[in-house]
Amino acid sequence: MSRQRYLITYDIADPKRLGRVAKYMGQHACRVQRSVFVVAMGRPCLHHVLVDLETMIDPKQDDVRAYPVSPTGNVTLLGRQLLAVNTLLGENGQSRLVLIQDPTDREYLSDEADE
């Protein structure tokens, strides 16, 4: 089964639901911001995660989104980051998402393949 990287974000109106969603996401993905997680999984696993989340939210008040992340995309980071420089997100020779420091002291989220 091939894995795809996804960015899963949420905006939850009720503090109790927010806590349940945050705890669940912390068990299944890597937090990159307070309500933003990155995960690498196949579509069946993503579907399972989204079905579980659907049971935790109020669809009239809450918003959950899953965005596929391009394996060749880069993201510019500005300001305070939750992840330390050189944090590796990935495993076992798969493509990885790693924070690197560039010569101008700006941090970038870089997508690189293991060699």
LOVO-144327 format. One record per atom (N, C-alpha, C, CB): residue number from 1; x, y, z. Coordinates in steps of 0.1 Angstrom, whole numbers, plus 2048, in hexadecimal, padded with zeros to 3 digits. Glycine has a CB too. Example, Ala and Ser with C-alpha at 12.3 -4.5 7.8 and 13.67 -1.06 7.14 Angstrom:
! LOVO-144327
<atom nr="1" X="884" Y="7C7" Z="84E"/>
<atom nr="1" X="87B" Y="7D3" Z="84E"/>
<atom nr="1" X="884" Y="7DF" Z="84E"/>
<atom nr="1" X="871" Y="7D3" Z="85A"/>
<atom nr="2" X="880" Y="7EA" Z="847"/>
<atom nr="2" X="889" Y="7F5" Z="847"/>
<atom nr="2" X="881" Y="800" Z="84F"/>
<atom nr="2" X="88D" Y="7FA" Z="839"/>
! end
This chain:
! LOVO-144327
<atom nr="1" X="808" Y="7F4" Z="800"/>
<atom nr="1" X="800" Y="800" Z="800"/>
<atom nr="1" X="809" Y="80C" Z="800"/>
<atom nr="1" X="7F6" Y="800" Z="80C"/>
<atom nr="2" X="806" Y="816" Z="7F7"/>
<atom nr="2" X="80F" Y="822" Z="7F7"/>
<atom nr="2" X="809" Y="82C" Z="801"/>
<atom nr="2" X="80F" Y="828" Z="7E9"/>
<atom nr="3" X="813" Y="833" Z="806"/>
<atom nr="3" X="80F" Y="83E" Z="810"/>
<atom nr="3" X="810" Y="84B" Z="80A"/>
<atom nr="3" X="819" Y="83D" Z="81C"/>
<atom nr="4" X="807" Y="854" Z="80E"/>
<atom nr="4" X="806" Y="862" Z="80A"/>
<atom nr="4" X="807" Y="86A" Z="816"/>
<atom nr="4" X="7F9" Y="865" Z="802"/>
<atom nr="5" X="80E" Y="875" Z="815"/>
<atom nr="5" X="80F" Y="87E" Z="821"/>
<atom nr="5" X="803" Y="888" Z="820"/>
<atom nr="5" X="81C" Y="886" Z="820"/>
<atom nr="6" X="7FC" Y="88A" Z="82C"/>
<atom nr="6" X="7F1" Y="893" Z="82D"/>
<atom nr="6" X="7F3" Y="89D" Z="838"/>
<atom nr="6" X="7E4" Y="88B" Z="830"/>
<atom nr="7" X="7EE" Y="8A9" Z="836"/>
<atom nr="7" X="7ED" Y="8B3" Z="841"/>
<atom nr="7" X="7DF" Y="8B3" Z="846"/>
<atom nr="7" X="7F2" Y="8C1" Z="83B"/>
<atom nr="8" X="7DD" Y="8B0" Z="852"/>
<atom nr="8" X="7CF" Y="8AF" Z="858"/>
<atom nr="8" X="7CE" Y="8BB" Z="862"/>
<atom nr="8" X="7CC" Y="8A2" Z="85F"/>
<atom nr="9" X="7C4" Y="8C3" Z="85F"/>
<atom nr="9" X="7C2" Y="8CF" Z="867"/>
<atom nr="9" X="7B4" Y="8CF" Z="86D"/>
<atom nr="9" X="7C4" Y="8DC" Z="85F"/>
<atom nr="10" X="7B2" Y="8D6" Z="878"/>
<atom nr="10" X="7A4" Y="8D7" Z="87E"/>
<atom nr="10" X="7A2" Y="8E4" Z="885"/>
<atom nr="10" X="7A2" Y="8CB" Z="887"/>
<atom nr="11" X="796" Y="8E8" Z="886"/>
<atom nr="11" X="791" Y="8F3" Z="88E"/>
<atom nr="11" X="785" Y="8EE" Z="895"/>
<atom nr="11" X="78D" Y="900" Z="885"/>
<atom nr="12" X="786" Y="8EC" Z="8A2"/>
<atom nr="12" X="77B" Y="8E5" Z="8AB"/>
<atom nr="12" X="776" Y="8F0" Z="8B4"/>
<atom nr="12" X="781" Y="8D9" Z="8B2"/>
<atom nr="13" X="769" Y="8F2" Z="8B5"/>
<atom nr="13" X="763" Y="8FC" Z="8BC"/>
<atom nr="13" X="762" Y="8F9" Z="8CB"/>
<atom nr="13" X="755" Y="8FF" Z="8B7"/>
<atom nr="14" X="760" Y="8ED" Z="8CF"/>
<atom nr="14" X="75E" Y="8E9" Z="8DD"/>
<atom nr="14" X="76B" Y="8E4" Z="8E3"/>
<atom nr="14" X="753" Y="8DF" Z="8DF"/>
<atom nr="15" X="76F" Y="8E9" Z="8EF"/>
<atom nr="15" X="77B" Y="8E5" Z="8F5"/>
<atom nr="15" X="77C" Y="8D6" Z="8F8"/>
<atom nr="15" X="77E" Y="8EC" Z="902"/>
<atom nr="16" X="771" Y="8CF" Z="8FC"/>
<atom nr="16" X="771" Y="8C1" Z="8FE"/>
<atom nr="16" X="774" Y="8B9" Z="8F1"/>
<atom nr="16" X="764" Y="8BC" Z="905"/>
<atom nr="17" X="76D" Y="8BD" Z="8E7"/>
<atom nr="17" X="76F" Y="8B6" Z="8DA"/>
<atom nr="17" X="77D" Y="8B9" Z="8D5"/>
<atom nr="17" X="765" Y="8BB" Z="8CF"/>
<atom nr="18" X="782" Y="8C5" Z="8D7"/>
<atom nr="18" X="78F" Y="8C9" Z="8D3"/>
<atom nr="18" X="79A" Y="8C0" Z="8DA"/>
<atom nr="18" X="792" Y="8D8" Z="8D6"/>
<atom nr="19" X="798" Y="8BE" Z="8E7"/>
<atom nr="19" X="7A1" Y="8B5" Z="8EE"/>
<atom nr="19" X="7A1" Y="8A7" Z="8E9"/>
<atom nr="19" X="79E" Y="8B5" Z="8FD"/>
<atom nr="20" X="795" Y="8A2" Z="8E6"/>
<atom nr="20" X="794" Y="894" Z="8E0"/>
<atom nr="20" X="79B" Y="893" Z="8D3"/>
<atom nr="20" X="786" Y="88F" Z="8E0"/>
<atom nr="21" X="798" Y="89D" Z="8CA"/>
<atom nr="21" X="79E" Y="89D" Z="8BD"/>
<atom nr="21" X="7AD" Y="89E" Z="8BD"/>
<atom nr="21" X="798" Y="8A8" Z="8B4"/>
<atom nr="22" X="7B2" Y="8A7" Z="8C6"/>
<atom nr="22" X="7C1" Y="8AA" Z="8C7"/>
<atom nr="22" X="7C8" Y="89D" Z="8CC"/>
<atom nr="22" X="7C4" Y="8B5" Z="8D0"/>
<atom nr="23" X="7C2" Y="896" Z="8D6"/>
<atom nr="23" X="7C8" Y="88A" Z="8DC"/>
<atom nr="23" X="7C8" Y="87F" Z="8D1"/>
<atom nr="23" X="7C0" Y="885" Z="8E8"/>
<atom nr="24" X="7BD" Y="87D" Z="8CA"/>
<atom nr="24" X="7BC" Y="873" Z="8BF"/>
<atom nr="24" X="7C7" Y="876" Z="8B4"/>
<atom nr="24" X="7AE" Y="873" Z="8B9"/>
<atom nr="25" X="7C7" Y="883" Z="8B0"/>
<atom nr="25" X="7D1" Y="886" Z="8A5"/>
<atom nr="25" X="7DF" Y="884" Z="8AA"/>
<atom nr="25" X="7CF" Y="894" Z="8A1"/>
<atom nr="26" X="7E2" Y="887" Z="8B7"/>
<atom nr="26" X="7EF" Y="885" Z="8BC"/>
<atom nr="26" X="7F4" Y="876" Z="8BC"/>
<atom nr="26" X="7F0" Y="88A" Z="8CA"/>
<atom nr="27" X="7EA" Y="86D" Z="8BC"/>
<atom nr="27" X="7ED" Y="85F" Z="8BC"/>
<atom nr="27" X="7EF" Y="85A" Z="8AE"/>
<atom nr="27" X="7E2" Y="857" Z="8C3"/>
<atom nr="28" X="7EA" Y="861" Z="8A4"/>
<atom nr="28" X="7EB" Y="85D" Z="896"/>
<atom nr="28" X="7F3" Y="865" Z="88C"/>
<atom nr="28" X="7DD" Y="85C" Z="891"/>
<atom nr="29" X="7F8" Y="870" Z="891"/>
<atom nr="29" X="7FF" Y="879" Z="888"/>
<atom nr="29" X="809" Y="882" Z="88F"/>
<atom nr="29" X="7F5" Y="882" Z="880"/>
<atom nr="30" X="811" Y="889" Z="888"/>
<atom nr="30" X="81B" Y="892" Z="88F"/>
<atom nr="30" X="817" Y="8A0" Z="88E"/>
<atom nr="30" X="829" Y="890" Z="887"/>
<atom nr="31" X="816" Y="8A6" Z="89A"/>
<atom nr="31" X="811" Y="8B4" Z="89B"/>
<atom nr="31" X="81C" Y="8BE" Z="895"/>
<atom nr="31" X="80E" Y="8B8" Z="8A9"/>
<atom nr="32" X="818" Y="8C7" Z="88C"/>
<atom nr="32" X="821" Y="8D1" Z="887"/>
<atom nr="32" X="81C" Y="8DF" Z="88B"/>
<atom nr="32" X="821" Y="8D0" Z="877"/>
<atom nr="33" X="810" Y="8E1" Z="88F"/>
<atom nr="33" X="80B" Y="8ED" Z="895"/>
<atom nr="33" X="800" Y="8E8" Z="89F"/>
<atom nr="33" X="806" Y="8F7" Z="88B"/>
<atom nr="34" X="7FA" Y="8F1" Z="8A6"/>
<atom nr="34" X="7F0" Y="8ED" Z="8B0"/>
<atom nr="34" X="7E5" Y="8E5" Z="8AA"/>
<atom nr="34" X="7EA" Y="8FA" Z="8B7"/>
<atom nr="35" X="7DF" Y="8E9" Z="89F"/>
<atom nr="35" X="7D4" Y="8E1" Z="899"/>
<atom nr="35" X="7D7" Y="8DC" Z="88B"/>
<atom nr="35" X="7C8" Y="8EA" Z="898"/>
<atom nr="36" X="7E4" Y="8D9" Z="889"/>
<atom nr="36" X="7E9" Y="8D4" Z="87C"/>
<atom nr="36" X="7F2" Y="8C9" Z="87E"/>
<atom nr="36" X="7F0" Y="8E0" Z="874"/>
<atom nr="37" X="7EF" Y="8BE" Z="877"/>
<atom nr="37" X="7F7" Y="8B1" Z="879"/>
<atom nr="37" X="7FB" Y="8AD" Z="86B"/>
<atom nr="37" X="7EF" Y="8A6" Z="880"/>
<atom nr="38" X="807" Y="8A6" Z="86A"/>
<atom nr="38" X="80B" Y="89F" Z="85E"/>
<atom nr="38" X="80C" Y="890" Z="860"/>
<atom nr="38" X="819" Y="8A5" Z="859"/>
<atom nr="39" X="808" Y="889" Z="856"/>
<atom nr="39" X="807" Y="87A" Z="857"/>
<atom nr="39" X="80A" Y="874" Z="84A"/>
<atom nr="39" X="7FA" Y="875" Z="85D"/>
<atom nr="40" X="811" Y="869" Z="84A"/>
<atom nr="40" X="813" Y="861" Z="83D"/>
<atom nr="40" X="80B" Y="854" Z="83F"/>
<atom nr="40" X="822" Y="85F" Z="83B"/>
<atom nr="41" X="802" Y="852" Z="836"/>
<atom nr="41" X="7FA" Y="845" Z="837"/>
<atom nr="41" X="7F3" Y="843" Z="82A"/>
<atom nr="41" X="7EF" Y="846" Z="842"/>
<atom nr="42" X="7EE" Y="837" Z="828"/>
<atom nr="42" X="7E6" Y="834" Z="81C"/>
<atom nr="42" X="7D8" Y="839" Z="81D"/>
<atom nr="42" X="7E6" Y="824" Z="81A"/>
<atom nr="43" X="7D1" Y="83A" Z="812"/>
<atom nr="43" X="7C3" Y="83F" Z="812"/>
<atom nr="43" X="7BA" Y="837" Z="81C"/>
<atom nr="43" X="7BD" Y="83F" Z="804"/>
<atom nr="44" X="7BA" Y="82A" Z="81D"/>
<atom nr="44" X="7B2" Y="823" Z="826"/>
<atom nr="44" X="7B4" Y="828" Z="835"/>
<atom nr="44" X="7B4" Y="814" Z="825"/>
<atom nr="45" X="7C0" Y="82A" Z="838"/>
<atom nr="45" X="7C3" Y="82E" Z="846"/>
<atom nr="45" X="7BE" Y="83D" Z="848"/>
<atom nr="45" X="7D2" Y="82E" Z="849"/>
<atom nr="46" X="7C0" Y="845" Z="83E"/>
<atom nr="46" X="7BB" Y="853" Z="83F"/>
<atom nr="46" X="7AC" Y="852" Z="841"/>
<atom nr="46" X="7BF" Y="85B" Z="833"/>
<atom nr="47" X="7A5" Y="84A" Z="839"/>
<atom nr="47" X="797" Y="849" Z="83A"/>
<atom nr="47" X="793" Y="845" Z="848"/>
<atom nr="47" X="791" Y="83F" Z="82F"/>
<atom nr="48" X="79A" Y="83C" Z="84E"/>
<atom nr="48" X="797" Y="837" Z="85B"/>
<atom nr="48" X="798" Y="843" Z="865"/>
<atom nr="48" X="7A0" Y="82B" Z="85F"/>
<atom nr="49" X="7A3" Y="84A" Z="864"/>
<atom nr="49" X="7A6" Y="856" Z="86D"/>
<atom nr="49" X="79A" Y="860" Z="86C"/>
<atom nr="49" X="7B3" Y="85C" Z="86A"/>
<atom nr="50" X="796" Y="863" Z="85F"/>
<atom nr="50" X="78C" Y="86D" Z="85D"/>
<atom nr="50" X="77E" Y="868" Z="862"/>
<atom nr="50" X="78B" Y="870" Z="84E"/>
<atom nr="51" X="77B" Y="85B" Z="861"/>
<atom nr="51" X="76F" Y="856" Z="866"/>
<atom nr="51" X="76F" Y="857" Z="875"/>
<atom nr="51" X="76D" Y="847" Z="862"/>
<atom nr="52" X="77A" Y="854" Z="87C"/>
<atom nr="52" X="77B" Y="855" Z="88A"/>
<atom nr="52" X="779" Y="864" Z="88E"/>
<atom nr="52" X="789" Y="850" Z="88F"/>
<atom nr="53" X="780" Y="86D" Z="887"/>
<atom nr="53" X="77E" Y="87B" Z="88A"/>
<atom nr="53" X="770" Y="880" Z="889"/>
<atom nr="53" X="787" Y="884" Z="881"/>
<atom nr="54" X="769" Y="87B" Z="87E"/>
<atom nr="54" X="75B" Y="87E" Z="87C"/>
<atom nr="54" X="752" Y="87B" Z="888"/>
<atom nr="54" X="756" Y="877" Z="86F"/>
<atom nr="55" X="755" Y="871" Z="88F"/>
<atom nr="55" X="74D" Y="86D" Z="89B"/>
<atom nr="55" X="750" Y="876" Z="8A7"/>
<atom nr="55" X="750" Y="85F" Z="89F"/>
<atom nr="56" X="75B" Y="87E" Z="8A6"/>
<atom nr="56" X="75F" Y="886" Z="8B2"/>
<atom nr="56" X="75B" Y="895" Z="8B0"/>
<atom nr="56" X="76E" Y="886" Z="8B3"/>
<atom nr="57" X="758" Y="899" Z="8A4"/>
<atom nr="57" X="755" Y="8A7" Z="8A1"/>
<atom nr="57" X="746" Y="8AA" Z="8A0"/>
<atom nr="57" X="75C" Y="8AC" Z="895"/>
<atom nr="58" X="743" Y="8B7" Z="8A0"/>
<atom nr="58" X="735" Y="8BB" Z="89D"/>
<atom nr="58" X="737" Y="8C2" Z="88F"/>
<atom nr="58" X="730" Y="8C6" Z="8A8"/>
<atom nr="59" X="731" Y="8BB" Z="885"/>
<atom nr="59" X="733" Y="8C1" Z="877"/>
<atom nr="59" X="72D" Y="8CE" Z="875"/>
<atom nr="59" X="72D" Y="8B7" Z="86E"/>
<atom nr="60" X="724" Y="8D3" Z="87E"/>
<atom nr="60" X="71E" Y="8E0" Z="87C"/>
<atom nr="60" X="727" Y="8EB" Z="882"/>
<atom nr="60" X="711" Y="8E1" Z="883"/>
<atom nr="61" X="731" Y="8E7" Z="88B"/>
<atom nr="61" X="739" Y="8F1" Z="892"/>
<atom nr="61" X="748" Y="8EF" Z="88F"/>
<atom nr="61" X="737" Y="8F0" Z="8A1"/>
<atom nr="62" X="74C" Y="8E3" Z="88B"/>
<atom nr="62" X="75B" Y="8E0" Z="88A"/>
<atom nr="62" X="75F" Y="8DE" Z="87C"/>
<atom nr="62" X="75E" Y="8D3" Z="892"/>
<atom nr="63" X="76C" Y="8DF" Z="879"/>
<atom nr="63" X="771" Y="8DE" Z="86C"/>
<atom nr="63" X="77E" Y="8D5" Z="86D"/>
<atom nr="63" X="774" Y="8EC" Z="866"/>
<atom nr="64" X="77E" Y="8CA" Z="865"/>
<atom nr="64" X="78A" Y="8C1" Z="864"/>
<atom nr="64" X="78D" Y="8C0" Z="855"/>
<atom nr="64" X="788" Y="8B3" Z="86B"/>
<atom nr="65" X="79A" Y="8C2" Z="852"/>
<atom nr="65" X="79E" Y="8C1" Z="844"/>
<atom nr="65" X="7AB" Y="8B8" Z="842"/>
<atom nr="65" X="7A1" Y="8CF" Z="83E"/>
<atom nr="66" X="7AC" Y="8B0" Z="838"/>
<atom nr="66" X="7B8" Y="8A9" Z="835"/>
<atom nr="66" X="7BC" Y="8AC" Z="827"/>
<atom nr="66" X="7B5" Y="899" Z="836"/>
<atom nr="67" X="7C8" Y="8B2" Z="826"/>
<atom nr="67" X="7CE" Y="8B6" Z="819"/>
<atom nr="67" X="7DA" Y="8AD" Z="815"/>
<atom nr="67" X="7D3" Y="8C5" Z="81A"/>
<atom nr="68" X="7DA" Y="8A7" Z="809"/>
<atom nr="68" X="7E6" Y="8A0" Z="805"/>
<atom nr="68" X="7F1" Y="8A9" Z="803"/>
<atom nr="68" X="7E3" Y="898" Z="7F8"/>
<atom nr="69" X="7FD" Y="8A5" Z="807"/>
<atom nr="69" X="809" Y="8AD" Z="806"/>
<atom nr="69" X="812" Y="8A7" Z="7FB"/>
<atom nr="69" X="811" Y="8AD" Z="813"/>
<atom nr="70" X="815" Y="8B0" Z="7F1"/>
<atom nr="70" X="81E" Y="8AB" Z="7E6"/>
<atom nr="70" X="82B" Y="8A6" Z="7EB"/>
<atom nr="70" X="820" Y="8B7" Z="7DC"/>
<atom nr="71" X="82F" Y="89A" Z="7E6"/>
<atom nr="71" X="83C" Y="895" Z="7EA"/>
<atom nr="71" X="848" Y="89E" Z="7E6"/>
<atom nr="71" X="83E" Y="887" Z="7E5"/>
<atom nr="72" X="846" Y="8A7" Z="7DD"/>
<atom nr="72" X="851" Y="8B0" Z="7D9"/>
<atom nr="72" X="850" Y="8BE" Z="7DD"/>
<atom nr="72" X="852" Y="8AF" Z="7C9"/>
<atom nr="73" X="846" Y="8C1" Z="7E5"/>
<atom nr="73" X="843" Y="8CF" Z="7EA"/>
<atom nr="73" X="84C" Y="8D3" Z="7F5"/>
<atom nr="73" X="835" Y="8D0" Z="7ED"/>
<atom nr="74" X="84E" Y="8E0" Z="7F6"/>
<atom nr="74" X="855" Y="8E6" Z="801"/>
<atom nr="74" X="84C" Y="8F0" Z="807"/>
<atom nr="74" X="863" Y="8ED" Z="7FD"/>
<atom nr="75" X="84D" Y="8F2" Z="814"/>
<atom nr="75" X="845" Y="8FC" Z="81C"/>
<atom nr="75" X="84F" Y="906" Z="823"/>
<atom nr="75" X="83B" Y="8F5" Z="826"/>
<atom nr="76" X="84C" Y="913" Z="821"/>
<atom nr="76" X="855" Y="91C" Z="828"/>
<atom nr="76" X="84F" Y="91E" Z="836"/>
<atom nr="76" X="855" Y="92A" Z="821"/>
<atom nr="77" X="857" Y="91E" Z="840"/>
<atom nr="77" X="853" Y="920" Z="84E"/>
<atom nr="77" X="858" Y="92E" Z="853"/>
<atom nr="77" X="859" Y="915" Z="857"/>
<atom nr="78" X="84F" Y="935" Z="859"/>
<atom nr="78" X="852" Y="942" Z="85F"/>
<atom nr="78" X="84E" Y="942" Z="86E"/>
<atom nr="78" X="84B" Y="94E" Z="857"/>
<atom nr="79" X="855" Y="949" Z="876"/>
<atom nr="79" X="851" Y="94A" Z="884"/>
<atom nr="79" X="855" Y="93D" Z="88C"/>
<atom nr="79" X="843" Y="94C" Z="885"/>
<atom nr="80" X="84F" Y="93D" Z="898"/>
<atom nr="80" X="852" Y="932" Z="8A2"/>
<atom nr="80" X="84D" Y="925" Z="89D"/>
<atom nr="80" X="84C" Y="935" Z="8B0"/>
<atom nr="81" X="855" Y="91A" Z="89D"/>
<atom nr="81" X="851" Y="90D" Z="898"/>
<atom nr="81" X="850" Y="903" Z="8A4"/>
<atom nr="81" X="85B" Y="908" Z="88E"/>
<atom nr="82" X="846" Y="8FA" Z="8A3"/>
<atom nr="82" X="845" Y="8F0" Z="8AE"/>
<atom nr="82" X="84F" Y="8E5" Z="8AC"/>
<atom nr="82" X="837" Y="8EA" Z="8AD"/>
<atom nr="83" X="854" Y="8E2" Z="8A0"/>
<atom nr="83" X="85E" Y="8D8" Z="89E"/>
<atom nr="83" X="86C" Y="8DE" Z="89D"/>
<atom nr="83" X="85A" Y="8D0" Z="891"/>
<atom nr="84" X="875" Y="8D7" Z="8A3"/>
<atom nr="84" X="883" Y="8DB" Z="8A3"/>
<atom nr="84" X="889" Y="8D9" Z="895"/>
<atom nr="84" X="88B" Y="8D4" Z="8AD"/>
<atom nr="85" X="893" Y="8E1" Z="892"/>
<atom nr="85" X="89B" Y="8E0" Z="885"/>
<atom nr="85" X="8A0" Y="8D1" Z="885"/>
<atom nr="85" X="8A6" Y="8EA" Z="884"/>
<atom nr="86" X="8A1" Y="8CB" Z="879"/>
<atom nr="86" X="8A5" Y="8BE" Z="877"/>
<atom nr="86" X="89C" Y="8B3" Z="87C"/>
<atom nr="86" X="8B3" Y="8BC" Z="87D"/>
<atom nr="87" X="88F" Y="8B6" Z="87F"/>
<atom nr="87" X="885" Y="8AC" Z="882"/>
<atom nr="87" X="882" Y="8A4" Z="876"/>
<atom nr="87" X="879" Y="8B3" Z="889"/>
<atom nr="88" X="882" Y="897" Z="877"/>
<atom nr="88" X="87F" Y="88E" Z="86C"/>
<atom nr="88" X="871" Y="889" Z="86E"/>
<atom nr="88" X="889" Y="883" Z="86B"/>
<atom nr="89" X="869" Y="88A" Z="863"/>
<atom nr="89" X="85B" Y="885" Z="863"/>
<atom nr="89" X="85B" Y="87A" Z="858"/>
<atom nr="89" X="850" Y="890" Z="861"/>
<atom nr="90" X="85C" Y="86E" Z="85B"/>
<atom nr="90" X="85C" Y="863" Z="851"/>
<atom nr="90" X="864" Y="857" Z="857"/>
<atom nr="90" X="863" Y="868" Z="844"/>
<atom nr="91" X="864" Y="84C" Z="84F"/>
<atom nr="91" X="86B" Y="841" Z="854"/>
<atom nr="91" X="86F" Y="837" Z="849"/>
<atom nr="91" X="862" Y="839" Z="85E"/>
<atom nr="92" X="878" Y="82E" Z="84C"/>
<atom nr="92" X="87C" Y="823" Z="844"/>
<atom nr="92" X="87F" Y="826" Z="835"/>
<atom nr="92" X="871" Y="819" Z="845"/>
<atom nr="93" X="887" Y="830" Z="833"/>
<atom nr="93" X="88B" Y="833" Z="825"/>
<atom nr="93" X="880" Y="839" Z="81D"/>
<atom nr="93" X="88F" Y="827" Z="81F"/>
<atom nr="94" X="874" Y="83C" Z="822"/>
<atom nr="94" X="86A" Y="843" Z="81B"/>
<atom nr="94" X="86E" Y="851" Z="819"/>
<atom nr="94" X="85C" Y="842" Z="822"/>
<atom nr="95" X="867" Y="858" Z="810"/>
<atom nr="95" X="86A" Y="867" Z="80F"/>
<atom nr="95" X="867" Y="86D" Z="81D"/>
<atom nr="95" X="861" Y="86E" Z="804"/>
<atom nr="96" X="86D" Y="878" Z="820"/>
<atom nr="96" X="86C" Y="87D" Z="82D"/>
<atom nr="96" X="86A" Y="88C" Z="82D"/>
<atom nr="96" X="879" Y="87A" Z="835"/>
<atom nr="97" X="865" Y="891" Z="838"/>
<atom nr="97" X="863" Y="89F" Z="839"/>
<atom nr="97" X="86C" Y="8A3" Z="845"/>
<atom nr="97" X="854" Y="8A3" Z="83C"/>
<atom nr="98" X="876" Y="8AC" Z="843"/>
<atom nr="98" X="87F" Y="8AF" Z="84D"/>
<atom nr="98" X="881" Y="8BF" Z="84D"/>
<atom nr="98" X="88D" Y="8A8" Z="84B"/>
<atom nr="99" X="882" Y="8C4" Z="859"/>
<atom nr="99" X="885" Y="8D2" Z="85B"/>
<atom nr="99" X="894" Y="8D4" Z="859"/>
<atom nr="99" X="880" Y="8D8" Z="868"/>
<atom nr="100" X="898" Y="8DD" Z="851"/>
<atom nr="100" X="8A7" Y="8E0" Z="84F"/>
<atom nr="100" X="8AA" Y="8EF" Z="850"/>
<atom nr="100" X="8AB" Y="8DB" Z="841"/>
<atom nr="101" X="8B6" Y="8F2" Z="854"/>
<atom nr="101" X="8BA" Y="900" Z="855"/>
<atom nr="101" X="8C1" Y="904" Z="849"/>
<atom nr="101" X="8C3" Y="902" Z="862"/>
<atom nr="102" X="8BD" Y="90F" Z="843"/>
<atom nr="102" X="8C4" Y="914" Z="837"/>
<atom nr="102" X="8CE" Y="91F" Z="83B"/>
<atom nr="102" X="8BA" Y="919" Z="82C"/>
<atom nr="103" X="8D7" Y="923" Z="832"/>
<atom nr="103" X="8E2" Y="92C" Z="835"/>
<atom nr="103" X="8DD" Y="93A" Z="83A"/>
<atom nr="103" X="8EB" Y="92E" Z="82A"/>
<atom nr="104" X="8D0" Y="93E" Z="836"/>
<atom nr="104" X="8CC" Y="94B" Z="83A"/>
<atom nr="104" X="8C4" Y="94B" Z="847"/>
<atom nr="104" X="8C3" Y="951" Z="82F"/>
<atom nr="105" X="8C5" Y="940" Z="84F"/>
<atom nr="105" X="8BE" Y="93E" Z="85C"/>
<atom nr="105" X="8AF" Y="93E" Z="85B"/>
<atom nr="105" X="8C2" Y="949" Z="865"/>
<atom nr="106" X="8A9" Y="93B" Z="84F"/>
<atom nr="106" X="89B" Y="938" Z="84E"/>
<atom nr="106" X="899" Y="929" Z="84D"/>
<atom nr="106" X="895" Y="93F" Z="841"/>
<atom nr="107" X="88E" Y="925" Z="854"/>
<atom nr="107" X="88B" Y="916" Z="854"/>
<atom nr="107" X="882" Y="913" Z="849"/>
<atom nr="107" X="886" Y="912" Z="862"/>
<atom nr="108" X="884" Y="907" Z="843"/>
<atom nr="108" X="87C" Y="902" Z="839"/>
<atom nr="108" X="878" Y="8F4" Z="83C"/>
<atom nr="108" X="883" Y="902" Z="82B"/>
<atom nr="109" X="86C" Y="8F0" Z="838"/>
<atom nr="109" X="867" Y="8E3" Z="839"/>
<atom nr="109" X="86A" Y="8DD" Z="82C"/>
<atom nr="109" X="858" Y="8E1" Z="83D"/>
<atom nr="110" X="873" Y="8D3" Z="82B"/>
<atom nr="110" X="878" Y="8CE" Z="81F"/>
<atom nr="110" X="874" Y="8BF" Z="81D"/>
<atom nr="110" X="888" Y="8CF" Z="81E"/>
<atom nr="111" X="871" Y="8BB" Z="811"/>
<atom nr="111" X="86D" Y="8AE" Z="80F"/>
<atom nr="111" X="879" Y="8A7" Z="807"/>
<atom nr="111" X="860" Y="8AD" Z="807"/>
<atom nr="112" X="87F" Y="89D" Z="80D"/>
<atom nr="112" X="88B" Y="897" Z="806"/>
<atom nr="112" X="889" Y="888" Z="806"/>
<atom nr="112" X="898" Y="89B" Z="80D"/>
<atom nr="113" X="88E" Y="881" Z="7FC"/>
<atom nr="113" X="88E" Y="873" Z="7FC"/>
<atom nr="113" X="89B" Y="86E" Z="802"/>
<atom nr="113" X="88D" Y="86D" Z="7ED"/>
<atom nr="114" X="89A" Y="863" Z="80A"/>
<atom nr="114" X="8A6" Y="85D" Z="810"/>
<atom nr="114" X="8AF" Y="857" Z="804"/>
<atom nr="114" X="8A3" Y="852" Z="81A"/>
<atom nr="115" X="8BC" Y="859" Z="806"/>
<atom nr="115" X="8C5" Y="854" Z="7FC"/>
<atom nr="115" X="8CC" Y="848" Z="801"/>
<atom nr="115" X="8CE" Y="85E" Z="7F6"/>
! end
